[in-house]
Amino acid sequence: MGVSCPSSKRRICAWLIAAIIVPAASGRLFSWWWMRDIPFLLASDSVALQAKAIGVTNSAPVVEVVKELVDLVQIPQYNNGTRHSMTPSGWWPNDDWIGQCVHNVESIQRANNNTLRDCNTKSDWEGYRLGDCIKQCIPCRPSQWNNTFAALYSKLACHEKKKSHLPTVDSIFKRHENDEGFVKPDENALVMHLRLGDVIELSKAIPLEMLMSGANPKHMRNFKTAIKSIYEYLTDISGSGVVSRVYIVGGAHKGGCEKSWVYATCMRDAIERAGWEVSLQVNGGTPDQDFYFMSNANKIIVSTGGFSRLIGRLVSFHGGKVIGRTFR
């Protein structure tokens, strides 16, 4: 009995059979160096993921699969996606496109000696925990972070044990609304908050899996499946009404950025190719400025974590709308 490859996965199936089954029987036909630039087979966990996805194992006799390889390996290496009426451009990514994007971003990172991977909070703000201060009144550190949102919140609310007190946060916003660097999104803009760093980096999932089907973060059980796929984000944006621009705002206070950059960059590229204007802002301003910007959006898509949930609550408090799934 031969190996059956679904038409949507034929290219993946071809490389998988070549990588796992055929070399075991005939090193003259295929060699491992041939796979170096294949986006789906960069690591052993990627192989396992794709094998599980299409149901191919190494149990079938080699003589029964070689014949299928003759046609399969001629399939083009790059697929531009599919047509879809939900997006402005009519374009919709498929798994092939996502795999190629992951490969491209990782290649650029290697070529630049991984200098693109820094998404952590700037050193001047290292240890600043604005979300925890507002949610728990610890650690606000008003003496260390003088004249910040955290210092003001500690002074105005924490002595009365007011945690997550939205009117107090709003009063702090009003104090800064005319200050340089504190801006609000356009009326028809949509803001996406991405929690990068530890949540992404410590997840057991690889970027390919996160982008294709979503994943669990290294976080509390309440945030299971909170790492959203490209398809979920595109569906949410498509159903949110008129969108003049999508702002992707992200950052991390710890945890590194190796997988985070791949995830954020491919997310941006997919949304842009689907026809929306996109801005990717990773630690573009101070934590206070980013918090102000996101919390004053008319439309927000939240990410995993209590800080993102707080932003969504503030958007609702200001009369805006939270798009898609939220996490409690």
C-alpha positions as CSV (number, residue, x, y, z in Angstrom):
1,M,0.0,0.0,0.0
2,G,1.4,3.4,-1.0
3,V,1.5,6.7,0.9
4,S,-1.4,9.0,0.2
5,C,-0.7,12.7,0.2
6,P,-3.5,15.2,0.5
7,S,-3.5,17.7,-2.4
8,S,-3.1,20.7,0.0
9,K,0.0,19.1,1.6
10,R,1.6,17.4,-1.4
11,R,4.8,19.6,-1.3
12,I,5.2,19.0,2.4
13,C,4.6,15.3,1.9
14,A,7.2,15.0,-0.9
15,W,10.0,16.5,1.2
16,L,8.9,14.5,4.3
17,I,9.0,11.2,2.4
18,A,12.4,12.2,0.9
19,A,13.8,13.2,4.3
20,I,12.5,10.3,6.5
21,I,12.0,7.2,4.3
22,V,14.1,7.3,1.2
23,P,17.5,8.1,2.7
24,A,17.2,5.1,4.9
25,A,17.2,2.8,1.9
26,S,19.2,4.6,-0.7
27,G,21.6,7.4,0.1
28,R,22.3,7.7,-3.7
29,L,18.9,9.1,-4.4
30,F,18.7,11.8,-1.8
31,S,21.1,13.4,0.6
32,W,20.5,15.5,3.8
33,W,22.3,18.6,2.4
34,W,19.6,18.9,-0.2
35,M,17.1,19.9,2.5
36,R,19.1,22.9,4.0
37,D,16.8,25.5,2.6
38,I,13.5,23.7,2.9
39,P,11.4,25.9,5.3
40,F,9.5,23.1,6.8
41,L,12.5,20.9,7.7
42,L,14.8,23.2,9.6
43,A,14.6,21.3,12.9
44,S,13.5,18.0,14.2
45,D,10.4,19.4,15.9
46,S,9.3,20.9,12.5
47,V,9.6,17.5,10.9
48,A,7.5,16.0,13.7
49,L,4.9,18.7,13.4
50,Q,4.5,18.3,9.6
51,A,4.5,14.5,9.8
52,K,1.7,14.6,12.4
53,A,-0.3,17.2,10.3
54,I,-0.4,15.0,7.1
55,G,-0.3,11.6,8.7
56,V,2.9,10.3,7.1
57,T,5.0,7.7,9.0
58,N,8.2,5.8,8.1
59,S,6.4,2.4,8.3
60,A,5.6,2.1,4.6
61,P,8.0,0.1,2.4
62,V,10.3,2.4,0.4
63,V,9.6,0.6,-2.9
64,E,6.0,1.6,-2.6
65,V,6.6,5.4,-2.2
66,V,9.4,6.1,-4.6
67,K,7.0,6.0,-7.6
68,E,4.9,8.8,-6.0
69,L,8.0,10.9,-5.4
70,V,8.7,11.2,-9.1
71,D,5.7,13.5,-9.5
72,L,5.6,15.1,-6.1
73,V,9.2,16.6,-6.1
74,Q,8.3,18.6,-9.2
75,I,5.8,20.7,-7.3
76,P,7.0,24.4,-7.0
77,Q,8.7,25.4,-3.8
78,Y,6.7,28.5,-3.2
79,N,3.0,29.1,-3.2
80,N,1.6,32.7,-3.2
81,G,-1.5,31.9,-1.1
82,T,-5.1,31.6,-2.1
83,R,-8.0,33.8,-3.1
84,H,-10.4,35.0,-0.4
85,S,-13.2,37.6,-0.4
86,M,-12.8,38.6,3.2
87,T,-9.6,40.7,2.7
88,P,-9.2,44.0,0.7
89,S,-6.7,42.4,-1.7
90,G,-8.5,39.1,-2.0
91,W,-5.4,37.3,-0.9
92,W,-5.3,34.7,1.9
93,P,-2.2,32.9,3.2
94,N,-1.9,29.2,3.1
95,D,0.5,26.9,5.1
96,D,3.0,27.0,2.3
97,W,3.2,30.8,2.4
98,I,3.6,30.8,6.2
99,G,6.4,28.2,6.0
100,Q,8.3,30.3,3.4
101,C,7.9,33.4,5.6
102,V,9.2,31.7,8.6
103,H,12.2,30.5,6.6
104,N,12.9,33.9,5.1
105,V,12.8,35.7,8.5
106,E,15.1,33.1,10.1
107,S,17.5,33.4,7.2
108,I,17.6,37.2,7.6
109,Q,18.3,36.9,11.3
110,R,21.2,34.5,10.7
111,A,22.6,36.8,8.0
112,N,22.5,39.7,10.5
113,N,24.1,37.7,13.3
114,N,20.7,37.7,15.2
115,T,20.8,41.5,15.7
116,L,17.1,41.7,14.7
117,R,16.1,39.7,17.8
118,D,16.1,42.4,20.4
119,C,12.5,43.1,21.3
120,N,13.0,43.5,25.1
121,T,12.3,46.7,26.9
122,K,14.9,49.4,26.6
123,S,17.5,49.3,29.3
124,D,16.3,52.5,30.9
125,W,12.9,50.8,31.6
126,E,14.2,47.4,32.5
127,G,12.2,46.1,35.5
128,Y,9.3,48.6,35.0
129,R,6.1,46.6,35.6
130,L,3.3,49.0,34.8
131,G,0.6,46.3,34.4
132,D,1.5,44.6,37.7
133,C,1.4,48.0,39.5
134,I,-2.1,48.8,38.2
135,K,-3.4,45.3,38.7
136,Q,-1.8,44.5,42.1
137,C,-0.2,47.7,43.4
138,I,3.1,45.9,43.3
139,P,5.9,46.6,42.3
140,C,5.2,50.3,41.5
141,R,8.5,51.6,42.9
142,P,7.5,55.2,42.8
143,S,11.0,56.4,44.0
144,Q,12.7,54.6,41.1
145,W,10.2,55.4,38.4
146,N,9.5,59.0,39.3
147,N,6.9,60.8,37.1
148,T,5.8,57.6,35.4
149,F,2.3,56.1,35.1
150,A,3.2,53.6,37.8
151,A,4.4,56.3,40.2
152,L,1.2,58.3,39.7
153,Y,-1.0,55.3,40.0
154,S,0.7,54.3,43.3
155,K,0.2,57.7,44.6
156,L,-3.4,58.1,43.6
157,A,-4.8,54.6,44.1
158,C,-2.6,52.1,45.9
159,H,-2.7,53.8,49.3
160,E,-6.5,53.1,49.1
161,K,-5.9,49.6,47.7
162,K,-7.6,50.4,44.5
163,K,-6.5,47.7,42.1
164,S,-7.3,47.9,38.4
165,H,-9.2,51.1,39.0
166,L,-9.9,52.4,35.5
167,P,-11.1,55.9,36.4
168,T,-7.7,56.5,38.1
169,V,-5.9,55.3,35.0
170,D,-8.0,57.5,32.9
171,S,-7.2,60.5,35.0
172,I,-3.5,59.8,34.5
173,F,-4.1,59.7,30.8
174,K,-5.7,63.1,30.9
175,R,-2.6,64.6,32.5
176,H,-0.5,63.4,29.6
177,E,-2.8,63.9,26.6
178,N,-0.9,67.1,25.4
179,D,2.5,65.7,26.2
180,E,5.0,64.9,23.5
181,G,5.0,61.2,22.5
182,F,1.5,60.5,23.8
183,V,-0.7,60.1,20.8
184,K,-4.0,58.2,20.0
185,P,-4.7,56.0,17.0
186,D,-6.8,57.2,14.2
187,E,-10.5,56.8,14.6
188,N,-10.7,53.9,12.1
189,A,-7.4,52.3,13.0
190,L,-7.3,48.9,14.6
191,V,-4.6,48.1,17.2
192,M,-3.2,44.6,17.8
193,H,-1.3,44.0,21.1
194,L,1.3,41.2,20.9
195,R,2.8,39.9,24.1
196,L,6.3,38.9,23.0
197,G,9.3,37.7,24.9
198,D,8.8,35.0,27.6
199,V,5.2,34.0,26.6
200,I,6.4,33.2,23.0
201,E,9.9,32.1,23.7
202,L,9.1,29.6,26.5
203,S,6.2,28.1,24.7
204,K,6.7,24.5,23.5
205,A,5.5,25.4,20.1
206,I,7.7,26.6,17.3
207,P,6.9,29.7,15.2
208,L,5.5,27.7,12.3
209,E,3.0,26.0,14.6
210,M,2.0,29.3,16.3
211,L,1.4,31.0,13.0
212,M,-0.5,28.1,11.4
213,S,-2.7,26.9,14.2
214,G,-2.0,29.0,17.3
215,A,-0.4,27.6,20.5
216,N,-0.3,27.6,24.2
217,P,1.9,30.1,26.0
218,K,4.2,29.3,28.9
219,H,1.6,30.9,31.2
220,M,-1.4,30.3,33.4
221,R,-4.1,27.8,32.4
222,N,-6.5,30.7,31.8
223,F,-4.4,31.7,28.8
224,K,-4.5,28.3,27.0
225,T,-4.5,28.7,23.2
226,A,-3.9,32.4,23.7
227,I,-1.1,32.6,21.1
228,K,-3.3,33.3,18.1
229,S,-2.7,32.1,14.5
230,I,-2.4,34.3,11.4
231,Y,-5.8,33.0,10.3
232,E,-7.5,34.1,13.5
233,Y,-6.1,37.6,13.3
234,L,-7.1,38.0,9.7
235,T,-10.6,36.8,10.4
236,D,-10.9,39.2,13.3
237,I,-9.6,42.2,11.3
238,S,-11.9,41.3,8.4
239,G,-15.0,41.3,10.6
240,S,-14.2,44.5,12.5
241,G,-15.6,46.9,9.9
242,V,-13.7,49.8,8.2
243,V,-10.0,49.7,9.1
244,S,-7.7,52.5,7.9
245,R,-4.6,51.0,9.3
246,V,-3.5,48.1,11.6
247,Y,-1.0,49.0,14.3
248,I,0.8,46.0,15.7
249,V,2.3,47.0,19.1
250,G,4.4,44.6,21.0
251,G,7.2,44.3,23.4
252,A,8.7,42.1,26.2
253,H,10.2,42.8,29.6
254,K,12.1,39.5,29.6
255,G,12.6,36.2,27.8
256,G,14.5,37.0,24.6
257,C,13.1,37.5,21.1
258,E,14.3,34.7,18.8
259,K,10.8,33.2,18.1
260,S,9.0,36.5,18.8
261,W,10.5,38.3,15.8
262,V,9.5,35.5,13.5
263,Y,6.0,35.5,14.8
264,A,5.6,39.3,14.7
265,T,7.2,39.8,11.3
266,C,5.2,37.1,9.5
267,M,2.0,38.4,11.2
268,R,2.8,41.9,9.8
269,D,3.7,40.6,6.3
270,A,0.5,38.5,6.1
271,I,-1.8,41.4,7.1
272,E,0.0,43.8,4.8
273,R,-0.3,41.4,1.8
274,A,-4.0,40.9,2.6
275,G,-4.5,44.5,1.8
276,W,-4.3,46.6,5.0
277,E,-1.9,49.3,5.8
278,V,0.3,48.0,8.7
279,S,2.7,49.5,11.2
280,L,4.8,47.2,13.4
281,Q,5.9,49.0,16.6
282,V,8.1,46.9,18.9
283,N,9.2,48.9,21.8
284,G,8.9,52.0,19.6
285,G,8.1,54.3,22.5
286,T,8.3,54.2,26.3
287,P,6.0,51.7,28.1
288,D,3.8,54.5,29.2
289,Q,3.5,55.9,25.7
290,D,2.6,52.5,24.2
291,F,0.1,51.8,27.0
292,Y,-1.5,55.2,26.4
293,F,-1.7,54.6,22.6
294,M,-3.2,51.1,22.8
295,S,-5.7,52.0,25.6
296,N,-7.1,54.8,23.5
297,A,-7.8,52.7,20.4
298,N,-11.4,52.5,19.1
299,K,-10.7,48.8,18.1
300,I,-8.3,46.5,19.9
301,I,-7.3,42.8,19.5
302,V,-5.8,41.7,22.8
303,S,-3.1,39.1,23.4
304,T,-2.3,36.8,26.2
305,G,-1.6,38.1,29.8
306,G,-3.2,40.4,32.3
307,F,-1.6,43.5,30.9
308,S,-3.3,43.0,27.5
309,R,-6.6,42.2,29.2
310,L,-6.2,45.5,31.1
311,I,-5.7,47.4,27.8
312,G,-8.9,45.8,26.5
313,R,-10.8,46.9,29.5
314,L,-9.6,50.4,29.1
315,V,-10.6,50.5,25.4
316,S,-14.1,49.4,26.5
317,F,-14.1,52.0,29.3
318,H,-13.4,54.7,26.6
319,G,-16.3,53.4,24.4
320,G,-14.2,51.3,22.1
321,K,-14.5,47.7,21.1
322,V,-12.5,44.6,21.8
323,I,-12.3,42.4,18.7
324,G,-12.0,38.6,18.9
325,R,-11.1,36.4,21.9
326,T,-10.2,37.7,25.3
327,F,-8.7,35.8,28.2
328,R,-9.6,35.9,31.9
